[in-house]
Amino acid sequence: MAIYKYRAKKGPKEVIESTVEAYSEKEAIEKISQMGYLPVFLEERKDTAAFSSGISAGPATGRVKPREVTIFSRELASLLKSGVPILNAINIILEQTDSRNFQAVLRNIYAAVKEGTTFSSALSRYPKVFSSLYIALIRAGEDSGVLPDALLRIAEYRLKQEEALSRFRMAMAYPALMAIVGIATIVFMLTFVMPRLMQIFINMGQDLPLPTRILISVSAYLKQWRLWVILAAVVLIIRRQSRTGLARPFFSRLKLHLPIFGNFMLKAELARFNRTMELLLKSGITILRAIEVALPVVDNEVIREQLKLSYKELEQGGSFGRSLKNSKLFPVFMTNLIIVGEESGKLTEALSEVAFSYERDTDEAMKVMTNLLEPLMILTVGLIAGFIVIAMLLPIFEMNMMVR
């Protein structure tokens, strides 16, 4: 019979350290659980030095891919459900992780938990890796004693979000490739082919047709490096202002009023918000706290501000659904379902229904837009190329007419 040293949680905050005699790790875990404790660390006393020597905290720098966090959540949930203590589970995942950046993060999390820090507090030290939503769900799982279930919910939620993003990227890959090739071809013709042909036409000493003169002017502008610098600067300024600047509310409002795309963006934002709210409420988090945590997943500033106003009204004792309906921004379908869900005590089911409906609508809209985008881009590139060819051939036709 071996002696095992363990660390376990006795309630939400109290952590105890002691030893237990058992023939195996599994038996030791069962004995600790029977005492009413939640084991977080377990090792044989004789192997303490050897086990500890493999894990050392160090600086954690560099980017961690979202996919790695999703895999970590699913694997940790599986290990915890199998009865493996959390420190041993982190160590197992650490050994099989290929990313050096994520290994450094896990080493520091391991060291923090080993010193008695709660798992959620250890994760909160890395806000760029683990979002406030992730940490809130982990903390709720710790407090309620269902951490493995919380990790599984997180993994499923993240997987759905990643799949949606992957579908969008796959749908836009072909149109984006066509756009790049089309623009590159047109720029090549205007900056390299046209100047050589235009020199011939100019030497002829005759008046050039209007399309040809337009083409010569455009070609001359494209050859000036200052034009490209100005265009790049304008794009960078617009991009920065739309994300962090004072003009962000303007761009957010503009996106919502775009024909076709505006409704698509609104539903995509609301689908993500409702799905996040559903996950938080299922984890036992209060509705006010759930709204606070879910707000960062909304990118559009206008929608976020309206949700903040609804939060304040709910905080003062009002109805969340009715405050959303009064704003006139949110669809009637969503606001009515939330009102009914509040009144019937089935808000989680209402949020799930709204999220499912808008996710389905956005998927269908994405397919329609990509199917229309391809022929539209082919037509646009064809028209521009046709104009260039006609402008190049018109002087030749006129010269033939003069010769005859």
C-alpha positions as CSV (number, residue, x, y, z in Angstrom):
1,M,0.0,0.0,0.0
2,A,1.4,3.4,-1.0
3,I,1.0,6.8,0.6
4,Y,-0.4,9.5,-1.7
5,K,-0.1,13.2,-1.1
6,Y,-3.1,15.1,-2.3
7,R,-4.6,18.6,-2.5
8,A,-8.4,18.9,-2.6
9,K,-11.1,21.5,-2.4
10,K,-13.4,21.6,0.6
11,G,-16.1,23.9,-0.6
12,P,-15.8,26.7,-3.3
13,K,-12.8,28.4,-1.7
14,E,-11.1,26.3,1.0
15,V,-8.2,24.1,-0.2
16,I,-6.7,21.3,2.1
17,E,-3.5,19.3,1.8
18,S,-3.1,15.8,3.4
19,T,-2.1,12.2,2.7
20,V,-4.1,9.0,2.1
21,E,-3.1,5.4,2.0
22,A,-4.2,3.3,-1.0
23,Y,-3.2,0.6,-3.4
24,S,-3.7,2.7,-6.5
25,E,-4.4,6.3,-7.7
26,K,-8.0,5.3,-8.5
27,E,-8.5,4.0,-4.9
28,A,-6.9,7.1,-3.5
29,I,-9.3,9.3,-5.5
30,E,-12.3,7.3,-4.4
31,K,-11.2,7.7,-0.7
32,I,-10.8,11.4,-1.1
33,S,-14.2,11.7,-2.8
34,Q,-15.8,9.7,0.0
35,M,-14.5,12.2,2.5
36,G,-16.5,14.9,0.6
37,Y,-13.5,16.6,-1.0
38,L,-12.8,17.4,-4.7
39,P,-9.2,16.2,-5.6
40,V,-7.2,18.6,-7.6
41,F,-3.7,17.1,-7.2
42,L,-2.5,13.6,-6.3
43,E,0.9,11.9,-6.3
44,E,2.9,9.2,-4.5
45,R,5.1,10.7,-1.8
46,K,8.3,8.9,-3.1
47,D,7.8,10.3,-6.6
48,T,7.1,13.9,-5.6
49,A,10.5,15.3,-6.6
50,A,10.6,13.5,-9.9
51,F,7.0,14.5,-10.8
52,S,7.5,18.1,-9.9
53,S,10.8,18.4,-11.8
54,G,9.0,18.0,-15.1
55,I,6.8,21.1,-14.6
56,S,8.4,24.5,-14.2
57,A,6.7,27.8,-14.6
58,G,8.2,30.2,-17.2
59,P,7.3,33.2,-19.2
60,A,4.3,32.7,-21.5
61,T,4.6,34.8,-24.7
62,G,3.3,34.4,-28.2
63,R,0.0,33.7,-29.9
64,V,-2.1,30.7,-29.0
65,K,-4.5,29.5,-31.7
66,P,-8.2,29.3,-30.8
67,R,-8.3,25.7,-32.0
68,E,-5.8,24.7,-29.4
69,V,-8.0,26.1,-26.6
70,T,-11.0,24.2,-28.0
71,I,-9.0,20.9,-28.0
72,F,-7.6,21.6,-24.5
73,S,-11.2,22.2,-23.2
74,R,-12.5,18.9,-24.7
75,E,-9.5,16.8,-23.5
76,L,-9.5,18.3,-20.0
77,A,-13.3,17.6,-19.7
78,S,-12.7,14.0,-20.7
79,L,-9.9,13.5,-18.3
80,L,-11.8,15.0,-15.4
81,K,-14.8,12.9,-16.1
82,S,-12.5,9.8,-16.0
83,G,-11.5,10.7,-12.4
84,V,-8.1,12.2,-13.2
85,P,-7.2,15.1,-10.8
86,I,-7.0,18.4,-12.5
87,L,-3.2,18.9,-12.1
88,N,-2.5,15.4,-13.5
89,A,-4.9,16.2,-16.4
90,I,-3.1,19.5,-17.2
91,N,0.2,17.7,-17.1
92,I,-1.1,15.0,-19.5
93,I,-2.3,17.6,-22.0
94,L,0.9,19.6,-21.6
95,E,3.0,16.6,-22.7
96,Q,1.0,16.0,-25.9
97,T,0.7,19.7,-26.9
98,D,2.9,20.7,-29.9
99,S,2.6,24.5,-29.6
100,R,5.4,25.9,-27.5
101,N,3.4,29.1,-26.7
102,F,0.5,27.0,-25.3
103,Q,2.9,24.8,-23.4
104,A,4.3,27.8,-21.6
105,V,0.7,28.9,-20.7
106,L,-0.2,25.5,-19.4
107,R,3.0,25.3,-17.3
108,N,2.2,28.5,-15.6
109,I,-1.5,27.4,-15.1
110,Y,-0.2,24.2,-13.6
111,A,2.1,26.0,-11.2
112,A,-0.6,28.4,-10.1
113,V,-3.2,25.6,-9.4
114,K,-0.5,23.6,-7.6
115,E,0.1,26.6,-5.3
116,G,-3.6,26.6,-4.4
117,T,-5.0,29.1,-6.9
118,T,-8.4,28.2,-8.4
119,F,-8.4,27.0,-12.0
120,S,-10.5,30.0,-13.1
121,S,-8.1,32.5,-11.5
122,A,-5.2,30.8,-13.1
123,L,-6.8,31.1,-16.5
124,S,-7.7,34.8,-15.9
125,R,-4.0,35.6,-16.0
126,Y,-4.2,35.1,-19.8
127,P,-7.0,37.2,-21.1
128,K,-5.7,37.0,-24.7
129,V,-5.9,33.2,-24.6
130,F,-9.0,32.7,-22.4
131,S,-11.9,35.2,-22.9
132,S,-14.0,36.6,-20.1
133,L,-16.8,34.3,-21.4
134,Y,-14.5,31.2,-21.0
135,I,-13.4,32.2,-17.5
136,A,-17.0,33.0,-16.3
137,L,-18.2,29.5,-17.4
138,I,-15.2,27.8,-15.7
139,R,-15.9,29.8,-12.5
140,A,-19.6,28.8,-12.6
141,G,-18.5,25.2,-13.1
142,E,-16.2,25.3,-10.1
143,D,-18.8,26.9,-7.8
144,S,-21.4,24.3,-8.8
145,G,-19.0,21.4,-8.8
146,V,-19.7,20.5,-12.5
147,L,-16.4,21.7,-14.0
148,P,-16.2,18.8,-16.6
149,D,-19.7,19.7,-17.8
150,A,-18.8,23.4,-18.1
151,L,-15.7,22.4,-20.1
152,L,-17.8,20.3,-22.5
153,R,-20.2,23.1,-23.0
154,I,-17.3,25.5,-23.8
155,A,-15.8,23.0,-26.2
156,E,-19.1,22.5,-28.1
157,Y,-19.8,26.3,-28.2
158,R,-16.3,27.1,-29.5
159,L,-16.5,24.3,-32.0
160,K,-19.7,25.6,-33.4
161,Q,-18.3,29.2,-33.7
162,E,-15.1,27.9,-35.4
163,E,-17.2,25.8,-37.9
164,A,-19.3,28.9,-38.7
165,L,-16.2,30.9,-39.3
166,S,-14.7,28.1,-41.4
167,R,-17.8,27.9,-43.6
168,F,-17.7,31.7,-44.2
169,R,-14.0,31.5,-45.2
170,M,-14.6,28.6,-47.5
171,A,-17.5,30.4,-49.1
172,M,-15.5,33.5,-49.7
173,A,-12.3,31.8,-50.8
174,Y,-13.2,31.4,-54.5
175,P,-14.7,34.9,-54.9
176,A,-11.7,36.4,-53.2
177,L,-9.3,34.5,-55.5
178,M,-11.3,35.7,-58.5
179,A,-11.2,39.3,-57.3
180,I,-7.4,39.2,-56.7
181,V,-6.7,37.6,-60.1
182,G,-9.1,40.0,-61.9
183,I,-7.7,43.1,-60.3
184,A,-4.1,42.0,-60.8
185,T,-4.8,41.3,-64.5
186,I,-6.4,44.7,-65.0
187,V,-3.6,46.5,-63.2
188,F,-0.9,44.6,-65.2
189,M,-2.6,45.6,-68.5
190,L,-2.9,49.3,-67.5
191,T,0.6,49.7,-66.1
192,F,2.7,47.5,-68.4
193,V,0.8,46.8,-71.6
194,M,-1.0,50.0,-72.2
195,P,2.0,52.4,-71.9
196,R,3.8,50.6,-74.7
197,L,0.7,50.6,-77.0
198,M,-0.2,54.2,-76.2
199,Q,3.2,55.4,-77.3
200,I,2.5,54.1,-80.7
201,F,-0.9,55.8,-80.9
202,I,0.6,59.1,-79.7
203,N,3.3,59.0,-82.3
204,M,0.6,58.7,-85.0
205,G,-0.3,62.4,-84.3
206,Q,-4.0,61.9,-84.6
207,D,-6.8,62.7,-82.2
208,L,-7.5,59.6,-80.0
209,P,-11.1,58.5,-79.2
210,L,-12.5,59.3,-75.8
211,P,-12.3,55.8,-74.3
212,T,-8.6,55.6,-75.3
213,R,-7.9,59.0,-73.7
214,I,-9.6,57.8,-70.5
215,L,-7.6,54.7,-70.5
216,I,-4.3,56.6,-71.0
217,S,-5.2,58.9,-68.0
218,V,-6.0,55.9,-65.7
219,S,-2.8,54.2,-66.8
220,A,-0.8,57.3,-66.0
221,Y,-2.3,57.6,-62.5
222,L,-1.8,53.9,-61.7
223,K,1.9,54.3,-62.5
224,Q,2.3,57.0,-59.9
225,W,3.5,55.5,-56.6
226,R,1.9,58.4,-54.7
227,L,-1.6,57.2,-55.7
228,W,-0.9,53.8,-54.2
229,V,0.4,55.4,-51.0
230,I,-2.7,57.6,-50.7
231,L,-5.0,54.6,-51.3
232,A,-3.2,52.5,-48.7
233,A,-3.3,55.3,-46.2
234,V,-7.1,55.8,-46.7
235,V,-7.8,52.1,-46.3
236,L,-5.7,51.9,-43.1
237,I,-7.4,55.0,-41.6
238,I,-10.9,53.7,-42.4
239,R,-10.0,50.3,-41.0
240,R,-8.6,51.7,-37.8
241,Q,-11.4,54.2,-37.3
242,S,-14.1,51.5,-37.9
243,R,-12.5,49.3,-35.1
244,T,-11.3,51.7,-32.4
245,G,-11.9,55.3,-33.5
246,L,-14.5,57.9,-32.8
247,A,-16.1,56.9,-36.2
248,R,-16.8,53.4,-35.1
249,P,-20.6,54.1,-34.3
250,F,-20.9,55.6,-37.7
251,F,-19.4,52.6,-39.5
252,S,-21.5,50.2,-37.3
253,R,-24.7,52.0,-38.2
254,L,-23.6,52.1,-41.9
255,K,-23.1,48.3,-41.9
256,L,-26.6,47.7,-40.6
257,H,-28.1,49.9,-43.3
258,L,-26.3,48.3,-46.2
259,P,-28.7,46.7,-48.8
260,I,-28.9,42.9,-48.3
261,F,-25.7,42.8,-46.2
262,G,-27.2,44.9,-43.4
263,N,-29.9,42.3,-42.5
264,F,-27.3,39.5,-42.8
265,M,-24.9,41.2,-40.4
266,L,-27.7,42.0,-37.9
267,K,-28.8,38.3,-37.8
268,A,-25.2,37.1,-37.5
269,E,-24.5,39.3,-34.5
270,L,-27.8,38.4,-32.8
271,A,-27.3,34.7,-33.4
272,R,-23.9,34.8,-31.7
273,F,-25.3,36.9,-28.8
274,N,-28.3,34.6,-28.2
275,R,-26.2,31.5,-28.4
276,T,-23.8,32.9,-25.8
277,M,-26.6,33.9,-23.5
278,E,-28.1,30.4,-23.7
279,L,-24.8,28.9,-22.8
280,L,-24.3,31.2,-19.8
281,L,-27.8,30.7,-18.4
282,K,-27.5,27.0,-18.7
283,S,-24.3,27.1,-16.7
284,G,-26.2,28.8,-13.8
285,I,-25.1,32.3,-14.3
286,T,-27.6,35.1,-13.5
287,I,-29.1,37.0,-16.4
288,L,-27.5,40.3,-15.5
289,R,-24.0,38.7,-15.3
290,A,-24.7,36.7,-18.5
291,I,-25.4,40.0,-20.4
292,E,-22.2,41.5,-19.1
293,V,-20.2,38.5,-20.2
294,A,-21.9,38.2,-23.6
295,L,-21.6,41.8,-24.6
296,P,-18.0,41.5,-25.9
297,V,-19.0,38.9,-28.5
298,V,-21.1,41.6,-30.2
299,D,-18.8,43.5,-32.6
300,N,-21.3,46.1,-33.8
301,E,-21.2,49.2,-31.6
302,V,-24.9,50.2,-32.3
303,I,-26.2,46.7,-31.2
304,R,-24.0,46.7,-28.2
305,E,-25.2,50.1,-27.0
306,Q,-28.8,49.0,-27.3
307,L,-28.1,45.9,-25.3
308,K,-26.4,48.0,-22.6
309,L,-29.6,50.1,-22.4
310,S,-31.7,47.0,-22.0
311,Y,-29.3,45.8,-19.3
312,K,-29.8,49.0,-17.3
313,E,-33.6,48.7,-17.7
314,L,-33.4,45.1,-16.5
315,E,-31.2,46.1,-13.6
316,Q,-33.9,48.5,-12.5
317,G,-36.6,45.8,-12.5
318,G,-37.8,46.1,-16.1
319,S,-38.3,43.4,-18.7
320,F,-35.3,42.5,-20.9
321,G,-37.5,41.5,-23.8
322,R,-39.7,44.5,-23.7
323,S,-36.7,46.9,-23.5
324,L,-35.3,45.2,-26.6
325,K,-38.7,45.6,-28.4
326,N,-38.8,49.3,-27.5
327,S,-35.4,50.0,-29.2
328,K,-36.9,49.2,-32.7
329,L,-33.5,47.8,-33.7
330,F,-34.1,44.1,-32.9
331,P,-36.5,42.0,-35.0
332,V,-40.0,41.3,-33.7
333,F,-39.4,37.6,-33.9
334,M,-36.5,37.8,-31.4
335,T,-38.1,40.2,-29.0
336,N,-41.5,38.4,-28.8
337,L,-39.8,35.1,-28.1
338,I,-37.7,36.5,-25.4
339,I,-40.7,38.2,-23.8
340,V,-42.6,34.9,-23.9
341,G,-39.6,33.1,-22.5
342,E,-39.3,35.5,-19.6
343,E,-43.0,35.3,-18.7
344,S,-43.0,31.5,-18.9
345,G,-39.7,30.9,-17.2
346,K,-38.2,29.3,-20.3
347,L,-35.8,32.1,-21.4
348,T,-33.0,29.6,-22.2
349,E,-35.2,27.7,-24.7
350,A,-36.3,31.0,-26.2
351,L,-32.7,32.2,-26.7
352,S,-31.8,28.8,-28.2
353,E,-34.7,29.0,-30.7
354,V,-33.7,32.6,-31.7
355,A,-30.0,31.5,-32.2
356,F,-30.9,28.4,-34.2
357,S,-33.3,30.4,-36.5
358,Y,-30.8,33.2,-37.2
359,E,-27.9,30.7,-37.7
360,R,-30.0,28.9,-40.3
361,D,-30.9,32.2,-42.0
362,T,-27.3,33.4,-42.1
363,D,-26.1,30.1,-43.5
364,E,-28.8,30.3,-46.3
365,A,-28.0,33.9,-47.0
366,M,-24.3,33.2,-47.2
367,K,-24.9,30.5,-49.8
368,V,-27.1,32.8,-51.9
369,M,-24.7,35.7,-51.7
370,T,-21.7,33.6,-52.7
371,N,-23.6,32.0,-55.6
372,L,-24.6,35.5,-56.8
373,L,-21.1,37.0,-56.1
374,E,-19.3,34.7,-58.5
375,P,-21.2,35.6,-61.7
376,L,-21.3,39.2,-60.7
377,M,-17.5,39.4,-60.3
378,I,-17.0,37.6,-63.6
379,L,-19.3,40.1,-65.3
380,T,-17.6,43.1,-63.7
381,V,-14.1,41.9,-64.6
382,G,-15.3,41.1,-68.1
383,L,-16.8,44.6,-68.6
384,I,-13.6,46.3,-67.5
385,A,-11.4,44.0,-69.6
386,G,-13.8,44.6,-72.6
387,F,-13.6,48.4,-72.1
388,I,-9.8,48.1,-72.1
389,V,-9.7,46.1,-75.3
390,I,-12.1,48.4,-77.1
391,A,-10.1,51.5,-76.0
392,M,-7.0,49.8,-77.4
393,L,-8.5,48.8,-80.7
394,L,-10.5,52.0,-81.5
395,P,-7.4,53.9,-82.7
396,I,-6.5,51.0,-85.0
397,F,-10.0,50.9,-86.5
398,E,-9.8,54.7,-87.1
399,M,-6.4,54.3,-88.8
400,N,-7.8,51.6,-91.1
401,M,-10.7,53.9,-92.0
402,M,-8.3,56.7,-92.9
403,V,-6.2,54.4,-95.0
404,R,-9.2,53.3,-97.0
